[in-house]
Amino acid sequence: MAHHPAPALDVPDEDRAILTTWSRSYTLSKRLVTRSRIVLLASEGLPNRQIAARIGTTLPTVQLWRSRYQQEGLGSLEVDRPGRGRPKRLGEEVRARIISVTLSKPLRGHTHWSSRQVAREVGVSATTVLDIWREERLKPHRTQGFKYSTDPELEAKVTDVIGLYLHPPEGALVLCVDEKSQIQALDRTQPLLPMRPGIPERQTHDYHRHGTTTLFAALDIGSGRVIGDLHRRHRSTEFLSFLQRIDAEVPADLEVHLVLDNYGTHKTPSVHRWLLRHPRFQLHFTPTYSSWINQVERWFGLLTERQIRRGSHHSVRALEDAIRVYLKANNEHPKPFTWVKTADQILASIARFCVSTSEAGH
């Protein structure tokens, strides 16, 4: 008797979008990724045997998850039902012991626990430890930086700056201003090897240093355009020159609101005198240790990622030319960032973080 391939599986667009995200994930379980790929390929009309061969699984597995999705929908792919094998016997006491050891002081000579160390301590397999870590979202090998803002005007400054982002004043331009200083002109000791199929771009680990430059930048939060100026030094004199550049480029009938940090060059007597002569400029300072609130910092991150980090520059002039190219490309197709958090939400988040870290310290 001839075997006719199953018809294409009917998958709504909203399910297809979710399944596509799941199928490309590096953080979800391998089982869910495989099931998502099965359903997506089945929706394209591929026979079950071809799906199994392409994914590297068995025909019964393809048939099972194709049928289960058809009968029960998207949610069924996330559920693991009890099988016929021997059930797991990992008790809650063992689970609690694994978590407790992971959160305790590590072994002498180590900064954090490894899965094998915890496994030996508790008397289980390293795979079991990794499963518990994954379920409890424990990652001993990773760290994140933080810094409390000690600014006594934290609340007022956050409210002021976020107010500009969410409700910019009419007849005014809001610019996020900062300096990216000490950008190094690094020249690799040997030519870059271009990317090839299966092989990423390669570059030497060592380099020659050819000096540094500083980029002064002002990001227009409304349009995404950036006014940029490059200087070899980073003083109040250069900052004043940049203010004059902004004054020349912004139409005279607009007020100018500058969001910037508390760096000393922004508050010198010469800067203060210049601001008195140019009353349309108003300064809004971010809280100390809170550079994340200045949108131009995110733009600096993109500049580093897309132009500087993987570049090879034989001189400071070459580095500055590369930065100017990026500035020009950005301003030809500008794209502003979208700020969504309110000041109250940010302050509440800071308060929760302070409480959680204080409790952890005790």
C-alpha positions as CSV (number, residue, x, y, z in Angstrom):
1,M,0.0,0.0,0.0
2,A,1.4,3.4,-0.9
3,H,2.2,5.9,1.9
4,H,1.0,9.4,1.2
5,P,2.8,12.2,3.0
6,A,0.8,14.1,5.6
7,P,-0.7,17.4,4.4
8,A,0.9,20.6,5.4
9,L,0.2,21.6,9.0
10,D,-2.0,24.6,9.5
11,V,-0.1,27.1,11.7
12,P,-1.6,30.6,12.3
13,D,0.7,33.6,11.8
14,E,0.8,34.4,15.5
15,D,2.0,30.9,16.3
16,R,4.5,30.9,13.5
17,A,6.2,34.1,14.9
18,I,6.5,32.5,18.4
19,L,7.7,29.2,16.9
20,T,10.3,30.9,14.8
21,T,11.7,32.7,17.9
22,W,11.8,29.4,19.9
23,S,13.5,27.5,17.0
24,R,16.4,30.1,16.9
25,S,16.8,30.3,20.7
26,Y,20.1,29.5,22.4
27,T,18.7,29.7,25.9
28,L,15.5,27.6,25.7
29,S,15.7,23.8,26.2
30,K,16.8,21.7,23.3
31,R,13.5,19.8,23.4
32,L,11.4,22.9,22.9
33,V,13.7,24.1,20.1
34,T,13.4,20.7,18.3
35,R,9.6,20.6,18.7
36,S,9.3,24.1,17.3
37,R,11.3,23.2,14.3
38,I,9.2,20.1,13.7
39,V,6.0,22.1,13.6
40,L,7.5,24.8,11.4
41,L,8.8,22.3,8.8
42,A,5.5,20.4,8.9
43,S,3.7,23.7,8.1
44,E,5.8,23.9,5.0
45,G,4.5,20.5,3.8
46,L,7.7,18.5,4.3
47,P,7.1,14.7,4.8
48,N,7.7,13.4,8.3
49,R,10.7,11.3,7.3
50,Q,12.4,14.4,5.7
51,I,11.7,16.4,8.9
52,A,13.2,13.7,11.0
53,A,16.3,13.5,8.8
54,R,16.8,17.2,8.7
55,I,16.5,17.8,12.4
56,G,18.3,14.5,13.4
57,T,15.5,12.9,15.4
58,T,13.2,9.9,15.0
59,L,10.0,9.5,12.9
60,P,7.8,8.7,15.9
61,T,9.1,11.9,17.6
62,V,8.0,14.0,14.5
63,Q,4.6,12.2,14.4
64,L,4.1,12.8,18.1
65,W,4.7,16.5,18.2
66,R,3.0,17.2,14.9
67,S,-0.1,15.4,16.2
68,R,0.0,17.0,19.6
69,Y,0.3,20.6,18.1
70,Q,-2.6,19.8,15.8
71,Q,-4.8,18.6,18.6
72,E,-3.8,20.8,21.5
73,G,-2.1,23.9,20.1
74,L,1.1,25.8,20.9
75,G,1.1,25.3,24.7
76,S,1.4,21.6,24.3
77,L,4.9,21.9,23.0
78,E,6.1,23.3,26.4
79,V,4.7,20.4,28.4
80,D,6.7,17.3,29.2
81,R,4.2,14.5,30.1
82,P,5.2,11.6,32.3
83,G,6.9,8.9,30.2
84,R,7.1,5.1,30.6
85,G,10.6,5.3,32.0
86,R,11.6,5.3,35.6
87,P,10.6,8.6,37.3
88,K,13.2,10.9,38.7
89,R,13.7,10.6,42.4
90,L,15.5,13.8,43.2
91,G,13.9,14.9,46.4
92,E,13.3,18.5,47.5
93,E,16.0,18.2,50.2
94,V,18.6,17.4,47.6
95,R,17.4,20.3,45.5
96,A,17.5,22.6,48.4
97,R,21.0,21.4,49.3
98,I,22.3,22.0,45.8
99,I,20.9,25.6,45.9
100,S,22.3,26.2,49.4
101,V,25.8,25.0,48.4
102,T,25.8,27.1,45.2
103,L,24.9,30.2,47.2
104,S,27.4,29.6,50.0
105,K,31.1,30.6,50.2
106,P,33.1,28.7,47.6
107,L,35.9,26.3,48.2
108,R,39.2,27.8,49.3
109,G,41.2,29.1,46.4
110,H,38.1,29.6,44.2
111,T,35.9,32.6,43.5
112,H,32.7,30.6,42.7
113,W,31.4,27.0,42.6
114,S,31.6,24.8,39.5
115,S,28.9,22.2,38.8
116,R,31.4,19.4,39.5
117,Q,32.4,20.8,42.8
118,V,28.8,21.2,43.9
119,A,28.1,17.6,42.6
120,R,30.9,16.2,44.7
121,E,29.7,18.2,47.8
122,V,26.1,17.0,47.5
123,G,26.7,13.5,46.1
124,V,24.8,13.9,42.8
125,S,25.9,14.1,39.1
126,A,27.1,17.3,37.6
127,T,24.3,17.0,35.1
128,T,21.8,17.1,37.9
129,V,23.4,20.3,39.3
130,L,23.3,21.9,35.9
131,D,19.6,21.0,35.6
132,I,18.8,22.7,38.9
133,W,20.9,25.7,38.1
134,R,19.0,26.1,34.8
135,E,15.6,25.8,36.5
136,E,16.5,28.2,39.3
137,R,18.4,30.6,36.9
138,L,21.6,30.3,38.9
139,K,24.8,31.2,37.0
140,P,27.8,31.2,39.4
141,H,30.2,31.7,36.5
142,R,28.7,35.1,35.6
143,T,29.0,38.5,37.2
144,Q,27.4,41.8,36.6
145,G,28.7,45.3,37.6
146,F,26.8,47.8,39.7
147,K,27.4,51.1,41.4
148,Y,25.1,52.9,43.8
149,S,24.4,56.5,43.1
150,T,25.3,58.6,46.2
151,D,23.9,61.7,44.6
152,P,21.7,63.5,47.2
153,E,19.6,64.9,44.3
154,L,19.1,61.5,42.7
155,E,15.3,61.7,42.6
156,A,15.2,65.2,41.4
157,K,17.7,64.6,38.6
158,V,16.1,61.4,37.4
159,T,12.7,63.1,37.3
160,D,14.2,66.1,35.4
161,V,16.0,64.1,32.8
162,I,13.3,61.5,32.2
163,G,10.8,64.3,31.9
164,L,12.8,65.7,29.0
165,Y,12.8,62.3,27.3
166,L,9.1,61.6,27.7
167,H,7.8,65.1,27.3
168,P,10.3,67.3,25.4
169,P,9.4,71.0,25.6
170,E,8.0,72.6,22.5
171,G,10.3,75.0,20.5
172,A,13.4,73.3,21.9
173,L,16.0,70.7,21.1
174,V,17.0,68.1,23.6
175,L,20.6,66.9,23.2
176,C,22.3,64.1,25.1
177,V,25.9,65.2,25.4
178,D,29.1,63.4,26.5
179,E,32.7,62.7,25.6
180,K,34.1,59.4,24.6
181,S,37.7,59.9,25.6
182,Q,40.9,58.0,25.1
183,I,39.7,56.2,22.0
184,Q,42.8,54.3,21.0
185,A,44.1,54.0,17.4
186,L,45.1,50.3,17.4
187,D,46.8,48.8,14.4
188,R,46.9,45.0,14.2
189,T,50.4,43.6,13.7
190,Q,49.3,41.6,10.7
191,P,46.5,42.1,8.1
192,L,43.0,41.0,9.0
193,L,41.9,37.7,7.4
194,P,38.3,38.1,5.9
195,M,35.4,35.9,6.8
196,R,34.8,32.7,4.8
197,P,32.1,30.1,4.9
198,G,32.5,28.3,8.3
199,I,35.3,30.6,9.4
200,P,34.9,34.0,11.1
201,E,37.0,37.0,10.4
202,R,40.4,36.6,12.1
203,Q,42.8,39.2,13.5
204,T,46.0,39.0,15.5
205,H,45.7,39.4,19.3
206,D,48.5,42.0,19.4
207,Y,48.6,45.5,18.0
208,H,50.6,48.7,17.8
209,R,49.3,51.8,19.7
210,H,49.3,55.0,17.7
211,G,47.8,57.5,20.1
212,T,44.3,58.5,21.2
213,T,41.5,60.9,20.4
214,T,38.3,62.1,22.1
215,L,34.9,62.3,20.5
216,F,32.5,65.0,21.8
217,A,29.0,64.0,20.7
218,A,25.5,65.5,21.1
219,L,22.6,63.1,20.3
220,D,19.3,64.7,19.3
221,I,16.7,62.5,21.1
222,G,14.0,63.5,18.6
223,S,15.7,62.6,15.3
224,G,18.7,60.4,16.2
225,R,21.1,62.8,14.5
226,V,24.5,63.4,16.2
227,I,26.7,66.5,16.2
228,G,30.2,65.2,16.6
229,D,33.6,66.9,17.2
230,L,37.0,65.3,17.5
231,H,39.8,66.6,19.6
232,R,43.2,65.2,20.8
233,R,42.7,66.6,24.3
234,H,39.9,66.5,26.7
235,R,39.7,69.8,28.6
236,S,37.3,72.6,29.3
237,T,38.7,74.4,26.3
238,E,37.6,71.6,24.0
239,F,34.2,71.4,25.6
240,L,33.7,75.1,25.1
241,S,34.6,74.6,21.4
242,F,32.0,71.9,21.2
243,L,29.3,74.1,22.7
244,Q,30.1,76.7,20.1
245,R,29.7,74.0,17.4
246,I,26.3,73.1,18.8
247,D,25.3,76.8,18.9
248,A,26.3,77.3,15.3
249,E,24.4,74.2,14.1
250,V,21.1,74.6,16.0
251,P,18.7,77.1,14.6
252,A,18.8,80.4,16.6
253,D,15.1,80.3,17.4
254,L,15.3,77.0,19.4
255,E,16.1,76.6,23.1
256,V,18.8,74.0,23.7
257,H,18.5,71.5,26.6
258,L,21.7,69.6,27.2
259,V,21.7,66.3,29.2
260,L,25.2,65.6,30.5
261,D,27.1,64.2,33.4
262,N,28.9,65.8,36.3
263,Y,32.4,65.8,34.8
264,G,34.6,68.7,35.9
265,T,35.0,70.2,32.4
266,H,31.3,70.8,32.3
267,K,31.3,73.1,35.3
268,T,34.3,75.3,35.0
269,P,34.1,79.1,35.4
270,S,34.7,79.6,31.6
271,V,31.8,77.3,30.8
272,H,29.6,79.1,33.3
273,R,30.5,82.5,31.8
274,W,29.7,81.2,28.3
275,L,26.3,79.9,29.4
276,L,25.5,83.3,30.9
277,R,26.1,84.8,27.4
278,H,24.0,82.2,25.8
279,P,20.8,81.9,27.8
280,R,19.0,79.6,25.4
281,F,21.3,76.8,26.6
282,Q,20.0,74.9,29.7
283,L,22.0,72.1,31.4
284,H,20.4,69.1,33.0
285,F,22.8,66.9,34.9
286,T,22.4,63.2,35.4
287,P,23.0,61.7,38.9
288,T,26.5,60.6,39.8
289,Y,27.3,57.0,38.7
290,S,24.3,57.0,36.4
291,S,25.7,57.3,32.9
292,W,23.1,54.7,31.7
293,I,20.5,57.5,31.9
294,N,22.3,59.5,29.1
295,Q,21.1,58.2,25.8
296,V,24.3,59.2,24.0
297,E,26.1,56.4,26.0
298,R,24.1,53.8,24.1
299,W,25.1,55.5,20.8
300,F,28.7,55.3,21.9
301,G,28.2,51.6,22.4
302,L,27.0,51.2,18.9
303,L,29.9,53.2,17.6
304,T,32.4,50.9,19.4
305,E,30.6,47.8,18.3
306,R,30.2,48.7,14.6
307,Q,33.2,50.8,13.8
308,I,36.0,50.9,16.4
309,R,36.4,47.5,18.1
310,R,37.2,45.4,15.0
311,G,38.9,48.2,13.1
312,S,42.7,48.5,12.5
313,H,43.9,52.0,12.4
314,H,47.5,52.9,11.5
315,S,47.3,56.4,12.9
316,V,45.0,58.7,15.0
317,R,44.0,60.5,11.8
318,A,42.9,57.2,10.3
319,L,40.8,56.5,13.4
320,E,39.3,59.9,13.3
321,D,38.4,59.4,9.6
322,A,36.7,56.1,10.5
323,I,34.6,57.9,13.2
324,R,33.6,60.6,10.8
325,V,32.5,58.0,8.3
326,Y,30.3,56.5,11.0
327,L,28.9,59.9,12.0
328,K,28.0,60.7,8.4
329,A,26.3,57.3,7.9
330,N,24.4,57.7,11.1
331,N,23.1,61.2,10.1
332,E,22.1,60.0,6.6
333,H,19.8,57.4,8.2
334,P,19.2,58.5,11.8
335,K,17.1,56.5,14.1
336,P,16.3,57.8,17.6
337,F,16.1,55.6,20.7
338,T,12.7,55.0,22.2
339,W,12.6,55.7,26.0
340,V,9.7,53.9,27.7
341,K,10.5,53.9,31.5
342,T,9.0,56.7,33.6
343,A,10.9,58.3,36.4
344,D,8.7,56.6,39.0
345,Q,9.4,53.2,37.5
346,I,13.1,53.8,37.5
347,L,13.2,55.1,41.1
348,A,11.1,52.1,42.2
349,S,13.5,49.7,40.5
350,I,16.5,51.4,42.1
351,A,14.7,51.1,45.5
352,R,14.1,47.4,45.0
353,F,17.7,46.8,43.9
354,C,19.0,48.6,47.0
355,V,16.8,46.5,49.3
356,S,17.8,43.2,47.6
357,T,21.5,44.0,47.6
358,S,21.4,45.2,51.2
359,E,19.7,42.0,52.3
360,A,22.3,39.9,50.3
361,G,25.1,41.8,52.1
362,H,23.8,40.7,55.5
